[in-house]
Structure formats: C-alpha cells, structure tokens
Amino acid sequence: MVALLAACGGGGGGGSGGLSLSSGGSGKPEVAAGKTLGVDARNGSYRVYAANGTQQQLAVDFDAGSYTMTDNLGLAESGSFAEDFTEPGTYVFASSRITTAANTARFRVTTDAIVGAFPFQTAYSSPATYAAQPFVAARDFVTTAALLDGTYNRFSVTRSPGGSQDSSMLSMRLSASGTVLEICNDAIIYKIDLCPTASKRTYSVTAGTDDAWVATNVANSSDIGNFRVARIGGQNVYLNGGVSVTPAQQFMRIALPESSSWPTTRGIGSSTTGSWGTNLIDTANSVRTATGTDDTYGVLTMPVDSTAYPNQPQGIRGVNLSGASKYFAMQGGALSVLVGTRNPGTQGYIQLNLIDTGTAPDARNGRYKVYATNGTRQTLALNLDSKRYEMTDEAGTVASGSFAEDTAEAGSFIFDSSRITSPVNTARFRLATDTVVGSFPFAVAQVTPVSYGVRPFVASRALVKTQADLAGTYNRLGINLTATTGDSSITQIQIASGGAALYLCNDNLIYRIDNCPAASLRTYTVSAGPTVDTWHIVSVTNPSDNGNFGIARIGGENVYLGAGVSSSTPTISQFRIGLPERATWPAIAARGGAANGSWGSTAIDASSYARTQALPDGTTATLNATLGSAGAIGPLNMRAATFGGTALHFASQSSKLFAMVGSRSPATAGALEIGLID
C-alpha cells in the first residue's frame, strides 16, 4: 500500500515539499487584519491566503455590501457583493475582472474567517489575466507561542513561470511551546513520528511581526520564512503563502490539526478549476456538486479510503486513488480541503470549503437554463427553502417573486407574478432531477407593446457539453409564432457521425428518418455553439438555414431543445422539443401547461388521450382524443391524436416528458402541450 501512496504523490521532493521559506514573507501586504466598528460584526479587514500563491488583504462591509481586495503589490480591486438567494450565506463578488459565463467568485463567512474565491491574477501572467481562485482569509491569529503546539497535516500547491504547477502533502509538528517545527519531506505521506530521519526537516521558531512566526532551518539558515496560525472553527489552522525566488514559485500552504475523527461533513467552496459548489464527504465517498465558470452544473462522486494506511496520518484520506484523477482530503473544525496528487491533470489542484453545520438546503435549489415556448432562452433561479424565484430573460430583465406549493396538486408549485392579471393563475411548475417543467407569464412572442401570457417551458441544468453525446434519433415537435399567426413543425431528426451531423426529414408527410425520401432529407453540420452546452447547426446547401439547440439529460435520456428568433419577414419566434425515438408507448400520467395558457393533468394509454385543464379565464375543460400510430412509414414514438373533425395533433413521450403539438391545419397550428410525467 505504501507503493501506491508513493505513486500518487505524497510529500513531494525539492522546494515543493519543504517550507519554501526563502522569501515566504514577501508575498503579503503590510496591513494588519482586524475588526472595524459597524453594525455587522463581520465587517472589517481579513488577511487573505490565495491559491495563486499570494497574500492579500480583504476589507468587507456587510452594511454597505462593498469590498476592497488589495493584492501583494498594493493594487486594490473594489466593488460590491450580494447574497445569492439560491444559496443563503453565499455572497457573490461583483468585479470587472469576471468575464466568464458564470461568476463563481463567491464567499462564505464564519467567526473571524472567510472562505471563498476571487478573480486573482493568474500567477506569472503578463499581461495580467485573472481567474476565480480559492482563498482562506482570517483575522484571529495565534500570538502565544505555546498555543502553536500540535501535530498537523499540510497540503500545498505551487505555481511556477510557464504555467506549471505542483502539489505536496505532508505531516508536520509544532512543539516545545511553539519553538520547534518539524516536517516530513518524503515522497510517501508518513506520520510525523514515523518519518525517516533523512526526510525530517527541523526548524526553530521565533516570533515575527504582524502576528507572524519565523521558522529557520536548523541545518540551513538560508531556509527561512514566515507563517501564521489562524483560529478558525475553534481550531488552529496553519497558513503560509508567498513568493519563492529560487526556484521561482508562488505557493499556498494550509495545515489542519491531525485527528482520527472523520465525520460526515458538507463543505461549500471553490476549487482551482474555478468551480463553486458543495462537497459532501464521509468515509465512503466524496460528492462534489458544483457550477463551473462555463455555467455548467455537475455532480462528481469519487470513492474515499475508509481509513488511513498504516504509516499515514489519520487525518488524511485518499480520494479516488484507483481512478485516473487522484486526490487527498483532510478536514477539521470549519474547513475541508482536497488537493490533487502529483500526477498530470491533478497536481496543483486545491479545493477549499467552509463546512456548513446547518440543515442542508433543498438539492433542487439553483439555476436552470430555460427553453421557453415564446422562442426565448432564459434563466430560472429557484430556492425551494425560501420559496423564491427569479426568471431572467436574454436582455437581463428579471421577473422575481415567490411561489407556493399547490395544495390541490402535490408536487406542483404556483408562481406569484405581477404579470398575471387573469382571473386564474395557471403559472406553475414541477420538478424532476436537474429539470423544471412548467408555465410562466413570458412576453407574448413578437407583440408590441409588450404583453404577457402564460406559456410552457422546459428548463435544465444538465445539458450535454460533449459533442459525441448528442447522437440519437429524436421526434421533434415545434411551433413558429409571429405577432398574429402560429404554425407547427413535426418531423424526425437524427444526430450522427459523433454528433457532427444532423439529418432532418422536411416533408409534408411525417417519416422515420430512415424512410425519408431523398429529396426531403436535409443535412446540417453541427459545431460548438455560443456557449459550452449549446450547439450550432448549418445547412450544407443553404447557410442561411441555421440555428442553435441544446440536448438536456432528463430522466436518463437525451431531450432536444431549441428556442430562438429567425431573421425572416415577418420575424418568427421558434420553439422545438425532440423526444428520443423508441418502440415502446407506455400508459402515463403527466401534468403541465399548454400554449393556450392552461394548466392540467393528462393521461394517455395505447389508444386514448384525456386532459383535464383550467384556463386563465377561469373556465375548465376535459379534452378527449383517440390515439393512432404515425403509420408504417412514421416514427415509432409518435401518435396522431384525433379530437374529432379536423382537430389533429401529434404526440411523443420520453421517460419523463410528454409533448403534443397541433397539425399544420388552421384550427390546430401553433397549439402545444408539455407535461412532466409523474
């Protein structure tokens, strides 16, 4: 087992494993950390240890919602911050340095300490570039030498010119009333008591200035530098960071007290990839749920070693050591920390989390990307605990308010909005994993001046961002809306060639793609779209025929989604939903909205459709239809719904969604229903 630890990283050799104290004090601003008078006890100045290898100073004013971050060169970045209502206790930095799709520069607060991420300068970048990087900030430091004593586990990351980076993990001990520091600088992570003699380094410790301590290598007096010990969560936390000249490095070091205790904790914080999220860690797994700077959301579960190896400190656990990406974790007091091993892809990675001791929030809280049937892309932020929402359109206009559970329909929630002036509020939503399906008072497509109508939407935070994963055959239903007319689109499409090509059957009849007449088959190229999880299609014969789409993962299946405005005359707002082709057609019950503003429940089986709905004007209705197959040439997962006369619709379903659109006849064109299957 020792060989495995050696291969995965361990303490590391050279400067990255030792204190790197040759000029460790040069990276700090000479400003004392401390409290300031104010209404909020959290106001004041905090000394920052940043993962880019600098010490900085953070002044925060919670009364004014403002901050100033002063870097190691004395340059200041000031701005405002505000609480993220989807994650109470998390505050978002506003900064002109943020240019990424999502702002993951955030922070959380505990007594006399802040843990977060800020757009620090990338180490050694010239001209300067900035990226959200983790930090720990404190203002309560140990100033009595005897109180330094203890055994600690230390994680380090370094940044070097040219973009190279490294990690180290080791044990250390402060003893003799804070006058002696020992570290075990070995490729294997040993307990300090078991450290081989040749790997142990010993330093004398004396008091420095500004709450710092000076450590001097007893065997090499040129190896000297500063560190501090903060009090965070009732424990000592060793902090060191700055600039080393030989070799040129910027480094951050953090050490937590050694402990055999390994509780289940839920930390919230940032990583050096720029992600922000939670990390739930216990004796079996580490589960990271986070949003990246590219505005994608994901969950990563990795196994945790249930116990430490015989020679390893009890307070360090291996994470995913049998996988390609390997890490070590430690936790204690108010902090949990993960660091990448010294392997390509993980070395230099660090994740800093502030442990949340409160009740875990609803896992469905967060931000979802909305495809609305008025032809717009929007963002829906939800907090199921406080029952608040924000719907933000493409122009940045925010519609916010509260929502409440529908007591007459378990699992449905009712949006409260000033946009709703009808006798009955039919704006509702339901949730599945990483998915929201509902209706909202969106701006009516292409109507001036702006008016609002309750229309269906599908929202997801699990959109495919790997091109090969787009592949599949989809039954695509859609509507085209002008200010005065509506039309429908019913076809089957196929995404193939590793996600690089899209085929569409453009015919008056509804064909399976493999039955499509050659003259009706349109071919499009697929390439990366304007965001990491949208995709762009262009006709190979008509470049003006193009657009964007996304593929959401809903119920374990791909679902095609598109919304946008065409440049035609008159202007057309478009919405598309494509459900995966399959041979089965199970009986289902679904609840959702329709383009006529209604909300209701729908039941279907092999041959019938029944919907009970309430409309905004206060009327209710029961609709019944006969279902028939799409014929020998048609899609397997599509049914024709006949309501009598010429009222013909086409329906499809997936494991979680039901969708139906009217035919292109004047009586039904533009009609659309989307429901979430119970």
Residue pairs with C-beta under 8 A, 6 or more apart in sequence:
1 309
1 310
2 188
2 309
2 311
4 321
5 188
5 189
5 309
5 312
5 318
6 187
6 188
8 318
8 321
8 326
8 328
8 341
8 342
8 343
9 167
9 168
9 169
9 189
9 326
9 328
9 340
9 341
9 342
9 343
9 347
10 168
10 169
10 170
10 186
10 187
10 188
10 189
10 342
11 17
11 168
11 169
11 170
11 184
11 185
11 186
11 187
11 188
11 189
11 190
11 199
12 156
12 166
12 167
12 168
12 169
12 170
12 185
12 187
12 342
13 185
13 187
14 247
15 158
15 244
15 246
15 247
15 249
16 156
16 158
16 166
16 167
16 168
16 249
16 251
17 156
17 168
17 170
17 185
17 186
18 183
18 185
18 201
18 223
19 183
19 201
19 203
19 215
19 217
19 223
19 225
19 227
19 240
20 158
20 225
20 244
20 249
20 251
21 203
21 215
21 217
21 223
21 224
21 225
21 226
22 222
22 223
22 224
22 225
22 244
22 245
22 246
23 225
23 242
23 243
23 244
23 245
24 225
24 226
24 227
24 240
24 241
24 242
24 243
24 244
24 251
25 208
25 212
25 225
25 226
25 242
26 72
26 242
26 243
27 53
27 54
27 55
27 72
27 241
27 242
27 243
27 250
28 47
28 55
28 72
28 226
28 241
28 242
29 55
29 56
29 57
29 70
29 71
29 72
29 74
30 210
31 45
31 57
31 70
32 45
32 210
32 211
33 44
33 45
33 46
33 47
33 57
33 138
33 139
33 141
33 211
34 44
34 45
34 139
35 41
35 43
35 44
35 45
35 139
36 43
36 44
36 45
37 43
38 44
38 61
38 62
38 63
39 63
40 61
40 62
40 63
42 60
42 62
42 109
43 60
43 61
43 62
43 63
44 59
44 60
44 139
45 57
45 58
45 59
45 139
46 57
46 58
46 59
46 60
46 113
46 114
46 137
46 138
46 139
47 55
47 56
47 57
47 58
47 137
47 138
47 139
47 141
47 228
48 54
48 55
48 56
48 57
48 58
48 69
48 118
48 135
48 136
48 137
49 55
49 135
49 136
49 137
49 239
49 240
49 241
49 252
49 254
50 56
50 118
50 120
50 133
50 134
50 135
50 241
50 252
51 120
51 133
51 134
51 135
51 157
51 252
51 272
51 350
51 352
52 120
52 121
52 122
52 123
52 133
52 159
52 250
52 252
53 123
53 157
53 158
53 159
53 241
53 242
53 243
53 249
53 250
53 251
53 252
54 71
54 72
54 120
54 121
54 241
54 242
54 243
54 250
55 72
55 241
55 242
56 69
56 70
56 71
56 72
56 120
56 135
57 69
57 70
58 67
58 68
58 69
58 70
58 114
58 118
58 137
59 67
59 68
59 70
60 66
60 67
60 81
60 114
61 67
65 80
65 81
65 82
66 78
66 79
66 80
66 81
67 78
67 79
67 80
67 81
67 93
68 76
68 77
68 78
69 76
69 77
69 78
69 118
70 76
70 77
71 77
71 120
71 121
72 242
72 243
77 95
77 97
77 119
79 93
79 94
79 95
79 96
80 94
81 91
81 92
81 93
81 94
81 107
82 91
82 92
82 94
83 89
83 90
83 91
83 92
84 90
84 91
84 92
84 106
85 381
85 383
85 386
85 388
85 390
86 365
86 366
86 367
86 381
86 382
86 383
87 268
87 361
87 365
87 366
88 361
88 383
88 385
88 386
89 108
89 109
89 268
89 356
89 358
90 106
90 107
90 108
90 268
91 106
91 107
91 108
91 109
91 116
92 103
92 105
92 106
93 103
93 105
93 106
93 107
93 116
93 118
93 119
94 103
95 105
95 118
95 119
97 119
97 130
98 105
98 119
98 130
98 132
100 132
100 274
100 293
100 294
100 295
101 293
101 294
101 295
101 531
101 532
102 291
102 292
102 293
102 294
102 295
103 132
104 117
104 132
104 270
104 274
104 275
104 276
104 291
104 292
104 293
105 116
105 117
105 118
105 119
105 132
106 116
106 117
106 270
106 276
107 114
107 115
107 116
107 117
107 118
108 114
108 115
108 116
108 268
108 269
108 354
108 356
109 354
110 232
110 233
110 334
110 354
111 140
111 233
112 138
112 139
112 140
112 230
112 231
112 232
113 136
113 137
113 138
113 139
113 140
113 230
113 232
113 233
113 334
113 354
114 135
114 136
114 137
114 138
115 134
115 135
115 136
115 137
115 269
115 334
115 335
115 352
115 353
115 354
116 134
116 135
116 137
116 269
116 270
117 132
117 133
117 134
117 135
117 269
117 270
117 274
117 276
118 132
118 133
118 135
119 130
119 131
119 132
119 133
120 130
120 131
120 133
120 135
121 128
121 129
121 130
122 128
122 129
122 130
122 131
123 159
123 160
123 250
124 159
124 160
124 161
124 162
124 163
124 248
124 250
131 274
131 293
132 270
132 274
132 276
132 293
133 270
133 272
133 274
134 269
134 270
134 271
134 272
134 350
134 351
134 352
135 352
136 230
136 232
136 237
136 239
136 254
136 335
136 352
138 228
138 230
138 231
138 232
138 237
138 239
140 230
140 231
140 232
141 211
141 228
141 229
141 230
141 231
142 148
142 211
142 228
142 229
142 230
142 231
142 236
143 211
144 178
145 177
145 178
145 179
145 205
145 207
145 213
146 177
146 178
147 178
147 229
147 236
148 174
148 178
148 205
148 213
148 229
148 236
149 174
149 175
149 176
149 177
149 178
150 173
150 174
150 236
150 257
150 258
151 171
151 172
151 173
151 192
151 257
151 258
151 313
152 171
152 172
152 173
152 174
152 236
152 238
152 255
152 256
152 257
152 258
153 169
153 170
153 171
153 172
153 255
153 256
153 257
153 258
153 313
153 315
153 316
153 330
154 168
154 169
154 170
154 171
154 172
154 183
154 238
154 253
154 254
154 255
155 167
155 168
155 169
155 253
155 254
155 255
155 328
155 330
155 337
155 339
155 350
156 167
156 168
156 169
156 170
156 251
156 252
156 253
156 254
156 339
157 165
157 166
157 167
157 251
157 252
157 272
157 339
157 348
157 349
157 350
158 165
158 166
158 167
158 168
158 249
158 250
158 251
158 348
159 165
159 249
159 250
159 251
159 348
160 166
160 247
160 248
160 249
160 250
161 248
165 347
165 348
166 342
166 347
166 348
167 339
167 340
167 341
167 342
167 346
167 347
167 348
167 349
167 350
168 342
169 189
169 316
169 328
169 339
169 341
170 183
170 184
170 185
170 186
170 189
171 183
171 184
171 189
171 190
171 191
171 192
171 195
171 258
171 313
172 181
172 182
172 183
172 184
172 192
172 238
172 255
173 181
173 182
173 192
174 180
174 181
174 205
175 182
178 205
178 213
179 204
179 205
179 206
180 202
180 203
180 204
180 205
181 202
181 203
181 204
181 205
181 215
182 192
182 195
182 200
182 201
182 202
182 203
183 192
183 200
183 201
183 203
184 190
184 191
184 192
184 195
184 196
184 199
184 200
185 199
185 200
185 201
186 195
186 196
186 199
188 311
189 311
189 312
189 313
189 316
189 328
190 196
190 199
190 311
190 312
190 313
191 311
191 312
191 313
192 313
194 311
201 217
201 219
202 217
202 218
202 219
203 215
203 216
203 217
203 218
203 223
204 215
204 216
204 218
205 213
205 214
205 215
206 213
206 214
206 216
207 213
207 214
208 214
208 226
211 228
212 226
212 227
212 228
213 226
213 227
213 228
213 229
214 224
214 225
214 226
215 224
215 225
215 226
215 227
216 223
216 224
217 223
217 224
225 240
225 242
226 240
226 242
227 238
227 239
227 240
227 253
228 238
228 239
228 240
229 236
229 237
229 238
229 239
230 236
230 237
230 239
231 237
232 333
232 334
232 335
233 332
233 333
233 334
233 335
233 355
234 333
234 334
235 256
235 257
235 332
235 333
235 334
236 257
237 254
237 255
237 256
237 333
237 335
238 253
238 254
238 255
238 256
239 253
239 254
240 251
240 252
240 253
240 254
241 250
241 251
241 252
241 253
242 250
242 251
243 249
243 250
244 250
244 251
252 350
254 335
254 337
254 352
256 315
256 330
256 331
256 332
256 333
256 335
256 337
257 315
257 332
257 333
258 313
258 314
258 315
259 314
259 315
259 332
260 314
260 315
261 332
262 282
262 283
262 314
262 315
262 317
262 331
263 282
263 331
264 280
264 281
264 282
264 283
265 280
265 281
265 282
265 331
265 336
265 355
266 278
266 279
266 280
266 355
266 356
266 360
267 278
267 279
267 280
267 281
267 331
267 335
267 336
267 353
267 354
267 355
267 356
268 277
268 278
268 279
268 353
268 354
268 356
269 276
269 277
269 279
269 336
269 351
269 352
269 353
269 354
270 276
270 351
270 352
271 290
271 338
271 349
271 350
271 351
271 352
272 348
272 349
272 350
272 351
273 292
273 293
273 349
274 292
274 293
275 288
275 290
275 291
275 292
275 293
276 290
276 291
277 288
277 289
277 290
277 291
278 288
278 289
278 290
278 353
278 356
279 286
279 287
279 288
279 289
279 336
279 338
279 351
279 353
280 286
280 287
280 289
281 287
281 304
281 329
281 331
281 336
282 304
283 304
283 306
283 307
284 303
284 304
284 306
285 301
285 302
285 303
285 304
286 301
286 302
286 303
286 304
286 319
286 320
286 327
286 329
286 338
287 299
287 300
287 301
287 302
288 299
288 300
288 301
288 302
288 351
289 297
289 298
289 299
289 300
289 363
290 297
290 298
290 300
291 297
291 366
291 367
292 298
294 465
294 531
294 532
294 533
295 531
295 532
295 533
296 463
296 465
296 532
296 533
297 366
297 367
297 434
297 461
297 462
298 462
302 319
302 320
302 323
302 325
302 327
303 319
303 320
303 322
303 323
304 317
304 318
304 319
304 329
305 317
305 318
305 319
305 321
308 314
308 315
308 316
308 317
309 318
315 330
315 331
315 332
316 328
316 329
316 330
317 328
317 329
317 330
318 326
318 327
318 328
318 329
319 326
319 327
319 328
319 329
319 338
320 326
320 327
321 341
324 345
325 340
325 343
325 345
325 346
326 340
326 341
326 343
326 346
327 338
327 339
327 340
327 341
327 346
327 349
328 338
328 339
328 341
329 336
329 337
329 338
329 339
330 336
330 337
331 337
331 355
333 355
334 354
334 355
335 352
335 353
335 354
335 355
336 353
336 355
337 350
337 351
337 352
337 353
338 349
338 350
338 351
339 349
339 350
339 351
340 346
340 347
340 348
340 349
340 350
341 347
361 383
361 384
361 385
362 383
362 384
362 385
364 382
364 384
364 431
365 382
365 383
365 384
365 385
366 381
366 382
366 461
367 379
367 380
367 381
367 382
367 461
368 379
368 380
368 381
368 382
368 434
368 435
368 436
368 459
368 460
368 461
369 377
369 379
369 459
369 460
369 461
369 463
369 533
369 550
370 376
370 377
370 378
370 379
370 380
370 391
370 436
370 457
370 458
370 459
371 377
371 457
371 458
371 459
371 550
371 561
371 562
371 563
371 575
371 577
372 378
372 440
372 442
372 455
372 456
372 457
372 563
372 575
373 442
373 455
373 456
373 457
373 479
373 563
373 575
373 595
373 672
373 674
374 442
374 443
374 444
374 445
374 453
374 455
374 481
374 573
374 575
375 445
375 481
375 563
375 564
375 565
375 572
375 573
375 574
375 575
376 393
376 394
376 442
376 443
376 563
376 573
377 394
377 563
377 564
378 391
378 392
378 393
378 394
378 442
378 457
379 390
379 391
379 392
380 389
380 390
380 391
380 392
380 436
380 457
380 459
381 389
381 390
381 391
381 392
382 388
382 389
382 436
383 389
387 402
387 403
387 404
387 413
388 400
388 401
388 402
388 403
389 400
389 401
389 402
389 403
389 415
390 398
390 399
390 400
391 398
391 399
391 400
391 440
392 398
392 399
393 399
393 443
399 417
399 419
399 441
401 415
401 416
401 417
401 418
402 416
403 413
403 414
403 415
403 416
403 429
404 413
404 414
404 416
405 412
405 413
405 414
406 412
406 413
406 414
406 428
409 591
409 601
411 430
411 431
411 591
411 678
412 428
412 429
412 430
412 591
413 428
413 429
413 430
413 438
414 425
414 427
414 428
415 425
415 427
415 428
415 429
415 438
415 440
415 441
416 425
417 425
417 427
417 440
417 441
419 441
419 452
420 427
420 441
420 452
420 454
422 454
422 597
422 616
422 617
422 618
423 616
423 617
423 618
424 614
424 615
424 616
424 617
424 618
425 616
426 439
426 454
426 593
426 597
426 598
426 599
426 614
426 615
426 616
427 438
427 439
427 440
427 441
427 454
427 599
428 438
428 439
428 593
428 599
429 436
429 437
429 438
429 439
429 440
430 436
430 437
430 438
430 591
430 592
430 676
431 437
431 676
432 554
432 555
432 656
432 676
433 462
433 555
434 460
434 461
434 462
434 553
434 554
435 458
435 459
435 460
435 462
435 552
435 554
435 555
435 656
435 676
436 457
436 458
436 459
436 460
437 456
437 457
437 458
437 459
437 592
437 657
437 674
437 675
437 676
438 456
438 457
438 459
438 592
438 593
439 454
439 455
439 456
439 457
439 592
439 593
439 594
439 597
439 599
440 454
440 455
440 457
441 452
441 453
441 454
441 455
442 452
442 453
442 454
442 455
442 457
443 450
443 451
443 452
444 450
444 451
444 452
444 453
444 455
445 481
445 482
445 483
445 573
446 481
446 482
446 483
446 570
446 571
446 572
446 573
447 483
448 483
453 597
454 593
454 597
454 599
454 616
455 593
455 595
455 597
456 592
456 593
456 594
456 595
456 672
456 673
456 674
457 674
458 552
458 554
458 559
458 561
458 577
458 657
458 674
460 550
460 552
460 553
460 554
460 559
460 561
462 552
462 553
462 554
463 533
463 534
463 550
463 551
463 552
463 553
464 470
464 533
464 550
464 551
464 552
464 553
464 558
465 532
465 533
466 499
467 498
467 499
467 500
467 526
467 528
467 535
468 498
468 499
469 499
469 551
469 558
470 495
470 499
470 526
470 535
470 551
470 558
471 495
471 496
471 498
471 499
472 494
472 495
472 558
472 580
472 581
473 492
473 493
473 494
473 495
473 513
473 580
473 581
474 492
474 493
474 494
474 495
474 558
474 559
474 560
474 578
474 579
474 580
474 581
475 492
475 578
475 579
475 580
475 581
475 635
475 637
475 638
475 652
476 489
476 490
476 491
476 492
476 493
476 504
476 560
476 576
476 577
476 578
477 488
477 489
477 490
477 576
477 577
477 578
477 579
477 650
477 652
477 659
477 660
477 661
477 672
478 488
478 489
478 490
478 562
478 574
478 575
478 576
478 577
478 661
479 486
479 487
479 488
479 489
479 574
479 575
479 595
479 661
479 670
479 671
479 672
480 486
480 487
480 488
480 489
480 566
480 572
480 573
480 574
480 670
481 487
481 572
481 573
481 574
481 575
481 670
482 570
482 571
482 572
482 573
483 570
485 669
485 670
486 595
486 669
486 670
486 671
487 664
487 669
487 670
488 661
488 662
488 663
488 664
488 668
488 669
488 670
488 671
488 672
489 574
489 576
489 661
490 510
490 638
490 650
490 661
490 663
490 664
491 504
491 505
491 506
491 507
491 510
492 504
492 505
492 510
492 511
492 512
492 513
492 516
492 581
492 635
492 638
493 502
493 503
493 504
493 505
493 513
493 560
493 578
494 502
494 503
494 513
495 501
495 502
495 503
495 526
496 502
496 503
499 526
499 535
500 525
500 526
500 527
501 523
501 524
501 525
501 526
502 523
502 524
502 525
502 526
502 537
503 513
503 516
503 521
503 522
503 523
503 524
504 521
504 522
504 524
505 511
505 512
505 513
505 516
505 520
505 521
505 522
506 520
506 521
506 522
507 516
507 517
507 520
509 633
509 634
510 630
510 631
510 634
510 635
510 638
510 650
511 517
511 520
511 633
511 634
512 581
512 633
512 634
512 635
512 636
513 521
515 633
522 539
522 541
522 545
523 539
523 540
523 541
524 537
524 538
524 539
524 540
524 545
524 546
525 537
525 538
525 540
526 535
526 536
526 537
527 535
527 536
527 538
528 535
528 536
529 535
529 536
529 548
529 549
529 550
530 536
530 548
533 550
534 548
534 549
534 550
535 548
535 549
535 550
535 551
536 546
536 547
536 548
537 546
537 547
537 548
537 549
538 545
538 546
539 545
539 546
547 562
547 564
547 566
547 574
548 562
548 564
549 560
549 561
549 562
549 576
550 560
550 561
550 562
551 558
551 559
551 560
551 561
552 558
552 559
552 561
553 559
554 654
554 655
554 656
554 657
555 654
555 655
555 656
555 657
555 677
556 655
557 580
557 654
557 655
557 656
558 580
559 577
559 578
559 579
559 580
559 654
559 657
560 576
560 577
560 578
560 579
561 576
561 577
561 578
562 574
562 575
562 576
562 577
563 574
563 575
563 576
564 573
564 574
565 571
565 572
565 573
565 574
566 572
566 573
566 574
575 672
577 657
577 659
577 674
579 637
579 652
579 653
579 654
579 657
579 659
580 637
580 654
581 635
581 636
581 637
582 636
582 637
583 636
583 637
584 637
585 606
585 637
585 639
585 653
586 653
587 603
587 604
587 605
587 606
588 603
588 604
588 653
588 658
588 677
588 678
589 601
589 602
589 603
589 677
589 678
590 601
590 602
590 603
590 604
590 657
590 658
590 675
590 676
590 677
590 678
591 599
591 600
591 601
591 602
591 675
591 676
591 678
592 599
592 600
592 602
592 658
592 673
592 674
592 675
592 676
593 599
593 673
593 674
593 675
594 600
594 613
594 671
594 672
594 673
594 674
595 670
595 671
595 672
595 673
596 615
596 671
597 615
597 616
598 613
598 614
598 615
598 616
598 621
599 613
599 614
600 611
600 612
600 613
600 614
601 611
601 612
601 613
601 675
602 609
602 610
602 611
602 658
602 673
602 675
603 609
603 610
603 611
604 610
604 627
604 639
604 651
604 653
604 658
605 627
606 627
607 626
607 627
607 628
608 624
608 625
608 626
608 627
609 623
609 624
609 625
609 626
609 627
609 641
609 651
609 660
610 622
610 623
610 624
610 625
611 622
611 623
611 624
611 673
612 620
612 621
612 622
612 623
613 620
613 621
613 622
613 623
614 620
615 621
623 643
624 643
625 641
625 642
625 643
625 647
625 649
626 641
626 642
627 639
627 640
627 641
627 651
628 639
628 640
628 642
629 638
629 639
629 640
630 636
630 638
630 639
630 640
630 650
635 652
637 652
637 653
638 650
638 651
638 652
639 650
639 651
639 652
640 648
640 649
640 650
641 648
641 649
641 650
641 651
641 660
642 648
643 649
645 667
646 665
646 667
646 668
647 662
647 667
647 668
648 662
648 663
648 665
648 668
649 660
649 661
649 662
649 663
649 668
649 671
650 660
650 661
650 663
651 658
651 659
651 660
651 661
652 658
652 659
652 660
653 659
653 677
654 677
655 677
656 676
656 677
657 674
657 675
657 676
657 677
658 673
658 674
658 675
658 676
658 677
659 672
659 673
659 674
659 675
660 672
660 673
661 671
661 672
661 673
662 668
662 669
662 670
662 671
662 672
663 669
